[in-house]
Amino acid sequence: MYAGTFPIITAEEAAAHVNDGAMVALSGFANAGTAKAVPRAIARRAREIHATGNPFRIRLITGSSSGNNIDEDLAKADALSWRAPYQSAQTLRGQINDQKVQYIDMHLSHAPQTLLAGFFGKLDFAIIEATEVTRDGRVYLTSSIGASPTYLQYADRIFIEINKYHSRRLPEMADIMVLPPPPRLNPLPIHDPLAKIGYPYAMVDPKKIVGVIETNEPDQIPRFTPPDWKSKQIADHVVRFLFGEMISGRIPKEFLPLQAGVGNLANSVMAAMGANDYIPPFTMYSVTFHDSLVELMEQGKLVGASATSLTLSPETLKHVCANMDFFAPRIVLRPQEVSNDAGVVRRLGVIAMNAAVEMDVYGNVNSSHLYGTDIVNGIGGSGEFTRNSYLSIIMCPSTILDGKISTIVPMTPHIDSNEHSVQVVVTEQGLADLRGLGPMRRAKKIIENCAHPAYRDYLCNYLKESRVGHIKHDLRRAFELHRNFIEHGAMLPDLNLAEIDDRF
């Protein structure tokens, strides 16, 4: 243990080491396993320094989104100048869109290698949550792996938050390695979602550990809200489609590993998969393991899952930790560059299911921006799975804001996953299988099957009146719906929204 080996210090003492302009890495992925006490102390330090009229802003990198105690607190303290590779905080989002904070929105598996290659510059500090650190530098992480192993290796100075709230059995799920840089990067020998190829701990040079901070608090992960009727309808379309693919022989009878994003759509799809007696027990090679999957695993429907974080509400995580003899052999937690590895995703034949902000009539998908300008959260891992999966499915409701916005548009002003990667699109209206179809047939199928009836005439007329080419577009009108919403508050201002029945 760390007692007598590394000095035990307070969060304030750790924060005092962090200077203006420093590059800081924090543990955490999708709000799980985040550093907690020291980031709050850094936010307080920022306010104190600002009160004296002096500058204090840091460059921040994490695994993924990192909860209110990191992004939101630091943003409210005006303590950030640069952020990567993902965020999900309201205040920080506003600062990014106001150009007050530089934001590097990138594929999650790319972040560790980009850092190791030196493209982000020197990493001054890493603050990592763990259940234990040994005198020889073994760091046993908590509820997420994320990019923490890389940060421990690359940072100049390390602080370890030992969180006594977490079970010391969590590392039984861990499978940790740091991938070497090209050209020494060999194919990962993962041929099954539960295969382990690494160690249950990360490594750090003990000389770099400045101090240990003791904490005792849960991850800030709320329970998911129950899915609405649109999400359930989308889930039904997806499950029927996948069953049909299995019956036709395009998916093997033993099924293929699934990947699903986080949120109502993902929860609905996984619940529908579990409730369908014709879908066989399946595995997952995904990014997060969340509350809705625990019940499926206990029912025997989900037989194993690979991820990089246990994104579980505190009560659900307690349940999992109280039953580690059952869960530990069935869950593997990996670094994010492994959980999202293109080669493994392709080799296993993962079926990817991800949500979108909007898509255009040809199947280009925007999952990160509004109007092509304002960031929502980021691309996260969705693009990596969509691009490399055996079967890529994109889901979203056909309209939002009581019909004022159609999520099917002529052209998306920002594209995260393009038409070459997207194979199937789904809304509550229906499903469009785009495989083997040219652009105009894709457009026809998306409009007929997925667009809301109130917007179909507009979309059809747009195509009819557009310039002929391999892909038809009218560059004068391509973003007319977006301009209408910005200027008038509705994509079709003359549409009688009271007559739109979203249950159509």
C-alpha positions as CSV (number, residue, x, y, z in Angstrom):
1,M,0.0,0.0,0.0
2,Y,0.9,3.7,-0.3
3,A,1.2,4.4,3.4
4,G,4.8,5.1,4.3
5,T,5.8,5.1,0.6
6,F,4.2,8.2,-0.8
7,P,3.3,11.3,1.1
8,I,-0.4,11.7,2.0
9,I,-1.4,15.3,1.1
10,T,-4.5,17.3,0.9
11,A,-6.3,18.2,-2.4
12,E,-5.3,21.9,-1.8
13,E,-1.7,20.9,-1.4
14,A,-1.9,19.0,-4.7
15,A,-3.6,21.9,-6.5
16,A,-0.9,24.4,-5.3
17,H,1.5,22.6,-7.6
18,V,-0.6,23.4,-10.7
19,N,0.5,26.6,-12.4
20,D,-1.1,28.8,-15.0
21,G,-0.8,27.3,-18.4
22,A,-0.1,23.8,-17.2
23,M,-1.3,20.7,-19.1
24,V,-3.2,18.5,-16.8
25,A,-4.6,15.0,-17.4
26,L,-7.4,13.6,-15.3
27,S,-8.7,10.1,-14.9
28,G,-12.3,9.4,-15.9
29,F,-14.4,8.2,-18.7
30,A,-18.1,8.9,-19.2
31,N,-18.2,10.3,-15.6
32,A,-16.8,7.0,-14.1
33,G,-13.5,6.8,-12.3
34,T,-13.0,10.5,-12.4
35,A,-10.5,12.3,-10.2
36,K,-12.7,14.2,-7.7
37,A,-11.0,16.2,-4.9
38,V,-8.1,17.7,-6.7
39,P,-10.1,19.1,-9.7
40,R,-12.4,20.9,-7.2
41,A,-9.4,22.3,-5.4
42,I,-7.9,23.5,-8.7
43,A,-11.2,25.3,-9.4
44,R,-11.1,27.0,-6.0
45,R,-7.4,27.9,-6.6
46,A,-8.4,29.5,-9.9
47,R,-11.1,31.7,-8.2
48,E,-8.6,32.8,-5.6
49,I,-5.9,33.7,-8.1
50,H,-8.5,35.5,-10.3
51,A,-9.6,37.5,-7.3
52,T,-6.1,38.9,-7.1
53,G,-6.2,40.0,-10.7
54,N,-3.8,37.3,-12.0
55,P,-4.4,34.8,-14.7
56,F,-4.9,31.1,-14.1
57,R,-6.1,28.7,-16.8
58,I,-5.0,25.1,-17.5
59,R,-5.1,22.8,-20.5
60,L,-7.2,19.8,-19.7
61,I,-7.3,16.3,-21.2
62,T,-9.3,13.3,-19.9
63,G,-10.6,10.0,-21.2
64,S,-14.0,11.3,-22.1
65,S,-16.8,13.3,-20.4
66,S,-15.9,13.8,-16.7
67,G,-18.8,15.0,-14.7
68,N,-19.8,18.3,-13.1
69,N,-17.0,18.2,-10.6
70,I,-14.5,18.5,-13.4
71,D,-15.8,20.2,-16.6
72,E,-18.6,22.3,-15.0
73,D,-16.7,23.4,-11.9
74,L,-13.5,24.3,-13.8
75,A,-15.5,26.1,-16.5
76,K,-17.4,28.1,-13.9
77,A,-14.1,29.1,-12.3
78,D,-12.9,30.2,-15.8
79,A,-10.0,27.8,-15.2
80,L,-9.8,26.2,-18.7
81,S,-8.1,27.4,-21.9
82,W,-8.0,24.2,-23.8
83,R,-9.9,20.9,-23.7
84,A,-9.7,17.4,-25.3
85,P,-11.0,14.9,-26.4
86,Y,-14.7,15.1,-25.3
87,Q,-16.9,17.1,-22.9
88,S,-20.5,17.3,-21.8
89,A,-20.9,20.3,-19.5
90,Q,-23.3,23.2,-20.1
91,T,-21.0,26.0,-19.0
92,L,-18.0,24.7,-20.9
93,R,-20.1,24.1,-24.0
94,G,-21.0,27.8,-24.0
95,Q,-17.3,28.8,-23.5
96,I,-16.3,26.6,-26.4
97,N,-19.0,28.0,-28.7
98,D,-18.0,31.6,-27.7
99,Q,-14.4,30.8,-28.6
100,K,-13.2,31.3,-25.1
101,V,-11.9,27.7,-24.8
102,Q,-10.1,25.8,-27.5
103,Y,-11.8,22.4,-27.9
104,I,-10.2,19.5,-29.7
105,D,-13.1,17.2,-30.6
106,M,-11.5,13.9,-31.7
107,H,-12.0,10.1,-31.9
108,L,-11.4,8.8,-28.4
109,S,-9.0,6.0,-29.4
110,H,-6.7,8.6,-31.1
111,A,-6.2,10.7,-27.9
112,P,-3.6,8.5,-26.1
113,Q,-1.4,8.0,-29.2
114,T,-1.6,11.7,-30.1
115,L,-0.5,12.6,-26.6
116,L,2.4,10.0,-26.7
117,A,3.5,11.3,-30.0
118,G,3.9,14.8,-28.5
119,F,1.4,16.5,-30.7
120,F,-0.3,18.1,-27.6
121,G,3.0,19.2,-26.0
122,K,4.3,18.3,-22.6
123,L,2.0,16.8,-20.0
124,D,2.8,18.4,-16.7
125,F,0.5,16.6,-14.3
126,A,-1.8,13.6,-14.2
127,I,-4.3,13.2,-11.4
128,I,-5.6,9.6,-11.4
129,E,-8.2,7.9,-9.2
130,A,-7.3,4.4,-7.9
131,T,-8.1,1.8,-5.3
132,E,-4.5,1.2,-4.5
133,V,-0.9,2.2,-5.5
134,T,2.1,0.1,-4.6
135,R,5.7,1.1,-3.9
136,D,6.9,-0.4,-7.2
137,G,4.4,1.8,-9.2
138,R,1.4,-0.5,-9.8
139,V,-1.8,1.6,-9.9
140,Y,-5.1,-0.3,-9.6
141,L,-7.8,1.9,-11.2
142,T,-11.4,2.2,-10.1
143,S,-14.5,2.2,-12.3
144,S,-12.9,3.3,-15.6
145,I,-9.7,2.7,-17.5
146,G,-10.0,5.3,-20.2
147,A,-6.6,6.9,-21.0
148,S,-5.3,6.8,-17.5
149,P,-2.5,4.2,-18.3
150,T,-1.1,6.5,-20.9
151,Y,-1.3,9.6,-18.7
152,L,0.5,7.8,-15.9
153,Q,3.3,6.9,-18.3
154,Y,3.6,10.3,-20.0
155,A,3.0,13.0,-17.2
156,D,6.0,14.6,-15.5
157,R,4.3,14.6,-12.0
158,I,1.6,12.4,-10.7
159,F,-1.1,12.7,-8.0
160,I,-3.1,9.6,-7.0
161,E,-6.5,9.9,-5.5
162,I,-7.2,6.8,-3.4
163,N,-11.0,6.5,-3.3
164,K,-12.0,4.3,-0.5
165,Y,-15.6,4.3,-1.7
166,H,-14.8,1.9,-4.5
167,S,-14.4,-1.8,-4.1
168,R,-10.8,-3.1,-4.2
169,R,-12.1,-5.9,-6.3
170,L,-12.8,-3.7,-9.3
171,P,-9.3,-4.3,-10.8
172,E,-10.4,-7.9,-11.3
173,M,-12.2,-6.7,-14.4
174,A,-9.2,-4.6,-15.7
175,D,-7.2,-5.6,-18.8
176,I,-4.5,-2.9,-19.2
177,M,-1.7,-2.2,-21.6
178,V,-0.2,0.9,-23.2
179,L,0.2,0.4,-26.9
180,P,3.6,1.2,-28.5
181,P,3.8,3.8,-31.2
182,P,4.0,3.0,-34.9
183,P,5.6,1.1,-36.6
184,R,5.9,-1.2,-33.6
185,L,2.1,-1.5,-33.1
186,N,1.1,-5.1,-33.7
187,P,-2.4,-6.3,-34.2
188,L,-4.2,-6.8,-30.9
189,P,-4.8,-10.6,-30.3
190,I,-8.4,-10.1,-29.2
191,H,-10.6,-12.7,-30.8
192,D,-13.4,-12.7,-28.3
193,P,-14.9,-9.8,-26.3
194,L,-13.8,-11.3,-23.0
195,A,-10.2,-12.1,-24.0
196,K,-7.6,-10.5,-21.8
197,I,-4.1,-9.6,-23.1
198,G,-2.8,-7.2,-20.4
199,Y,-2.6,-6.7,-16.7
200,P,-5.0,-5.7,-13.9
201,Y,-3.0,-2.6,-13.1
202,A,-1.4,0.4,-14.8
203,M,2.3,1.2,-14.2
204,V,4.0,4.5,-13.2
205,D,7.5,5.4,-12.3
206,P,7.1,5.7,-8.5
207,K,9.6,8.7,-8.5
208,K,7.0,10.8,-10.3
209,I,4.3,10.4,-7.7
210,V,4.2,13.7,-5.7
211,G,1.5,12.6,-3.3
212,V,-1.6,10.6,-2.5
213,I,-4.9,12.2,-1.7
214,E,-7.5,10.1,0.2
215,T,-11.2,10.4,-0.8
216,N,-14.4,8.5,-0.2
217,E,-17.1,9.4,-2.6
218,P,-19.1,7.8,-5.5
219,D,-19.0,8.7,-9.2
220,Q,-21.6,11.3,-10.2
221,I,-23.6,9.2,-12.6
222,P,-27.4,9.7,-12.5
223,R,-29.9,6.9,-13.3
224,F,-31.1,7.1,-16.9
225,T,-34.6,8.4,-17.4
226,P,-37.1,5.9,-18.8
227,P,-37.2,5.8,-22.6
228,D,-40.0,7.7,-24.3
229,W,-42.3,6.2,-27.0
230,K,-40.1,7.3,-29.9
231,S,-37.1,5.5,-28.4
232,K,-39.2,2.4,-27.9
233,Q,-40.5,2.6,-31.5
234,I,-36.9,3.0,-32.8
235,A,-35.8,0.0,-30.7
236,D,-38.6,-2.2,-32.1
237,H,-37.5,-1.3,-35.7
238,V,-33.9,-2.1,-34.9
239,V,-34.6,-5.5,-33.2
240,R,-37.0,-6.6,-36.0
241,F,-34.3,-5.7,-38.6
242,L,-31.5,-7.6,-36.7
243,F,-33.7,-10.6,-36.3
244,G,-34.4,-10.5,-40.1
245,E,-30.7,-10.3,-40.8
246,M,-30.1,-13.4,-38.6
247,I,-32.9,-15.4,-40.3
248,S,-31.5,-14.5,-43.7
249,G,-28.0,-15.7,-42.6
250,R,-26.3,-12.2,-42.9
251,I,-25.8,-12.4,-39.1
252,P,-24.7,-15.8,-37.8
253,K,-27.1,-17.7,-35.6
254,E,-24.8,-17.3,-32.6
255,F,-25.1,-13.5,-33.3
256,L,-22.4,-10.9,-33.3
257,P,-21.0,-8.6,-30.5
258,L,-23.0,-5.4,-30.1
259,Q,-21.9,-1.8,-29.4
260,A,-24.4,0.8,-28.2
261,G,-24.0,4.4,-27.2
262,V,-25.3,6.0,-24.0
263,G,-28.7,7.4,-23.5
264,N,-32.4,6.6,-24.0
265,L,-32.0,5.2,-27.5
266,A,-29.2,2.8,-26.4
267,N,-31.2,1.8,-23.3
268,S,-34.3,1.1,-25.4
269,V,-32.5,-1.0,-28.0
270,M,-30.8,-3.1,-25.4
271,A,-34.0,-3.6,-23.4
272,A,-35.8,-4.6,-26.6
273,M,-33.0,-7.0,-27.5
274,G,-33.2,-8.6,-24.0
275,A,-37.0,-8.9,-24.2
276,N,-37.1,-10.6,-27.6
277,D,-37.1,-14.4,-27.2
278,Y,-35.9,-14.9,-30.8
279,I,-32.6,-13.0,-30.3
280,P,-30.1,-15.4,-28.8
281,P,-27.8,-14.5,-25.9
282,F,-25.2,-12.1,-27.0
283,T,-22.0,-10.3,-26.1
284,M,-20.9,-6.7,-26.3
285,Y,-17.7,-5.0,-27.4
286,S,-18.6,-1.5,-26.5
287,V,-17.3,1.6,-24.7
288,T,-19.5,1.9,-21.6
289,F,-21.3,-0.6,-19.4
290,H,-24.4,1.1,-18.0
291,D,-27.3,0.4,-15.7
292,S,-29.6,-1.2,-18.3
293,L,-27.0,-3.9,-19.0
294,V,-26.8,-5.2,-15.5
295,E,-30.2,-6.7,-15.5
296,L,-29.6,-8.2,-19.0
297,M,-26.5,-9.9,-17.7
298,E,-28.2,-11.3,-14.6
299,Q,-31.0,-12.6,-16.9
300,G,-28.4,-14.5,-19.0
301,K,-29.2,-12.6,-22.1
302,L,-25.9,-10.6,-22.1
303,V,-23.3,-13.2,-21.5
304,G,-20.2,-10.9,-21.5
305,A,-19.2,-7.3,-22.1
306,S,-16.0,-5.5,-23.0
307,A,-15.9,-1.7,-22.3
308,T,-13.6,1.0,-20.8
309,S,-15.9,2.2,-18.0
310,L,-18.6,1.1,-15.6
311,T,-20.9,4.0,-16.2
312,L,-23.2,2.9,-13.4
313,S,-25.3,4.9,-10.9
314,P,-23.9,4.6,-7.3
315,E,-26.6,2.1,-6.2
316,T,-26.1,-0.1,-9.3
317,L,-22.3,0.0,-8.9
318,K,-22.7,-1.1,-5.3
319,H,-24.9,-4.0,-6.5
320,V,-22.2,-5.1,-9.0
321,C,-19.4,-4.8,-6.4
322,A,-21.5,-6.9,-3.9
323,N,-21.7,-9.6,-6.5
324,M,-18.2,-9.6,-8.0
325,D,-18.1,-13.4,-8.1
326,F,-20.8,-13.2,-10.8
327,F,-19.9,-10.0,-12.6
328,A,-16.0,-10.0,-12.6
329,P,-15.7,-13.0,-15.1
330,R,-18.3,-11.4,-17.4
331,I,-16.9,-7.8,-17.7
332,V,-13.6,-6.7,-19.1
333,L,-12.5,-3.0,-18.8
334,R,-9.8,-1.9,-21.2
335,P,-8.0,1.3,-22.2
336,Q,-10.0,3.4,-24.6
337,E,-7.6,2.9,-27.5
338,V,-8.3,-0.9,-27.1
339,S,-12.0,-0.7,-26.5
340,N,-12.4,1.4,-29.7
341,D,-9.6,-0.3,-31.7
342,A,-10.5,-0.4,-35.4
343,G,-8.9,-3.7,-36.0
344,V,-10.6,-5.5,-33.1
345,V,-14.0,-3.9,-34.1
346,R,-13.6,-5.2,-37.6
347,R,-12.3,-8.6,-36.6
348,L,-15.1,-9.3,-34.2
349,G,-17.8,-8.1,-36.6
350,V,-19.3,-5.6,-34.2
351,I,-22.8,-4.4,-34.8
352,A,-22.7,-0.7,-34.0
353,M,-25.7,1.3,-32.9
354,N,-25.3,5.0,-32.3
355,A,-27.4,8.1,-32.0
356,A,-27.2,11.3,-34.2
357,V,-28.2,14.9,-34.0
358,E,-29.3,14.9,-37.6
359,M,-28.7,13.2,-40.9
360,D,-29.1,14.2,-44.5
361,V,-31.1,12.5,-47.2
362,Y,-28.0,10.6,-48.4
363,G,-27.0,9.2,-45.0
364,N,-24.3,11.6,-43.9
365,V,-24.5,11.9,-40.2
366,N,-23.9,14.8,-37.8
367,S,-23.6,13.7,-34.2
368,S,-21.9,16.7,-32.6
369,H,-23.0,20.1,-33.7
370,L,-26.0,22.3,-34.1
371,Y,-26.4,24.4,-37.3
372,G,-22.9,23.1,-38.2
373,T,-21.4,25.7,-35.8
374,D,-22.3,25.0,-32.1
375,I,-20.8,22.0,-30.4
376,V,-23.1,19.8,-28.3
377,N,-20.8,17.3,-26.7
378,G,-18.5,15.8,-29.4
379,I,-18.0,12.8,-31.6
380,G,-16.8,10.5,-28.8
381,G,-16.4,6.9,-29.9
382,S,-19.4,6.7,-32.3
383,G,-17.4,7.5,-35.4
384,E,-14.8,4.8,-34.7
385,F,-17.5,2.1,-34.5
386,T,-19.6,3.4,-37.3
387,R,-16.6,3.4,-39.7
388,N,-15.2,0.0,-38.7
389,S,-18.2,-2.2,-37.7
390,Y,-19.7,-5.1,-39.6
391,L,-23.0,-3.3,-39.6
392,S,-23.5,0.3,-38.7
393,I,-26.9,1.6,-37.5
394,I,-27.6,5.3,-36.8
395,M,-30.7,6.2,-34.8
396,C,-32.6,9.5,-34.0
397,P,-36.2,10.7,-33.7
398,S,-37.6,12.2,-37.0
399,T,-38.4,15.5,-35.3
400,I,-37.6,17.3,-32.1
401,L,-38.9,20.5,-30.4
402,D,-42.5,19.6,-31.1
403,G,-41.9,19.3,-34.8
404,K,-40.0,22.5,-35.2
405,I,-36.9,20.7,-36.2
406,S,-36.6,17.8,-38.7
407,T,-33.6,15.6,-38.1
408,I,-33.7,14.5,-41.7
409,V,-32.4,17.5,-43.8
410,P,-31.2,18.1,-47.4
411,M,-27.5,18.5,-46.3
412,T,-25.9,18.4,-42.9
413,P,-23.7,21.5,-42.3
414,H,-21.4,19.3,-40.2
415,I,-20.5,15.6,-40.9
416,D,-19.1,13.2,-38.4
417,S,-19.9,9.9,-40.1
418,N,-20.3,10.1,-43.9
419,E,-22.4,8.1,-46.3
420,H,-19.6,5.6,-47.0
421,S,-19.7,4.4,-43.4
422,V,-23.5,4.5,-42.6
423,Q,-25.4,1.5,-43.6
424,V,-28.8,1.7,-41.8
425,V,-30.7,4.7,-40.5
426,V,-33.7,4.5,-38.2
427,T,-36.3,6.9,-36.8
428,E,-39.6,6.2,-35.1
429,Q,-41.1,6.4,-38.5
430,G,-39.2,3.4,-39.9
431,L,-35.9,2.0,-41.0
432,A,-33.9,2.4,-44.2
433,D,-31.4,-0.2,-45.2
434,L,-29.0,1.7,-47.5
435,R,-26.6,-1.1,-48.4
436,G,-26.0,-1.5,-52.1
437,L,-28.0,1.6,-53.0
438,G,-26.8,4.6,-55.1
439,P,-27.3,8.2,-53.8
440,M,-30.8,8.8,-55.3
441,R,-32.2,5.4,-54.1
442,R,-30.7,6.1,-50.6
443,A,-32.4,9.5,-50.6
444,K,-35.7,8.0,-51.7
445,K,-35.6,5.3,-49.0
446,I,-34.6,7.7,-46.2
447,I,-37.4,10.2,-47.0
448,E,-40.1,7.5,-47.4
449,N,-39.1,5.4,-44.4
450,C,-37.5,7.8,-41.9
451,A,-38.6,11.4,-42.5
452,H,-41.6,12.7,-40.6
453,P,-44.6,13.0,-43.0
454,A,-44.8,16.8,-42.4
455,Y,-41.4,17.2,-44.0
456,R,-41.5,14.6,-46.8
457,D,-43.0,17.0,-49.4
458,Y,-40.3,19.6,-48.8
459,L,-37.5,17.0,-49.0
460,C,-38.9,15.4,-52.2
461,N,-39.3,18.9,-53.8
462,Y,-35.7,19.8,-52.8
463,L,-34.4,16.8,-54.6
464,K,-36.6,17.3,-57.6
465,E,-35.5,20.9,-58.1
466,S,-31.8,20.3,-57.4
467,R,-29.0,20.3,-59.9
468,V,-28.4,16.9,-61.5
469,G,-25.2,15.1,-60.7
470,H,-24.0,11.9,-59.0
471,I,-25.4,13.6,-55.9
472,K,-28.1,16.1,-56.4
473,H,-28.0,19.3,-54.4
474,D,-29.1,22.9,-54.7
475,L,-26.3,24.9,-53.1
476,R,-28.6,27.9,-52.7
477,R,-31.1,26.0,-50.6
478,A,-29.1,23.2,-49.0
479,F,-29.2,24.8,-45.6
480,E,-32.5,26.6,-45.9
481,L,-34.1,24.6,-43.1
482,H,-31.3,25.5,-40.7
483,R,-31.4,29.1,-41.7
484,N,-35.2,29.1,-41.1
485,F,-34.8,27.7,-37.6
486,I,-32.2,30.3,-36.7
487,E,-34.2,33.2,-38.1
488,H,-37.8,32.1,-37.3
489,G,-37.6,29.4,-34.7
490,A,-38.9,26.6,-36.9
491,M,-37.5,24.8,-40.0
492,L,-40.7,25.3,-41.8
493,P,-42.2,28.5,-40.4
494,D,-45.5,28.2,-42.4
495,L,-46.1,24.7,-41.2
496,N,-49.1,24.4,-38.8
497,L,-47.3,22.6,-36.0
498,A,-50.5,22.0,-34.1
499,E,-51.5,19.6,-36.9
500,I,-48.3,17.5,-36.6
501,D,-49.1,14.3,-34.8
502,D,-45.7,13.1,-33.5
503,R,-47.3,9.7,-33.0
504,F,-47.9,9.3,-36.7
